[in-house]
């Protein structure tokens, strides 16, 4: 079955709680098992490729669990790297100084619209 790679990924704003569980989505353009995620931090939604900047492993230890216990950073469950939720920059751990790969999104009319085509064609 062919997936439309240009269709935006849409979530309801109400389904993304402040500093709570993130929402995952498939990124087939990056590989069969590649995924992305979106979280809400200080009222704003942020989306990233679900891959640690240190090694190519997913961040969440349980599906959608991206935040530290203190809810101030995103954490890689494998290596303990801590990332700023608002820009994906690694502030602690083996990838310090690197960043998660951001995915552009917009939020309006109670919808979060993720533009996964920017991952495929980063210069668009």
Secondary structure, 3 states (H helix, E strand, C coil): CCCCCCCCEEEEHHHCCECCCCEEEECHHHCCCCEEEEEEECCEEEEEECCCCCCCCCCCCCCCCCECCCCCEEECCCCCCEEECCCCEEEECCCCCCECCEECEEEECCEEEECCHHHHCCCC
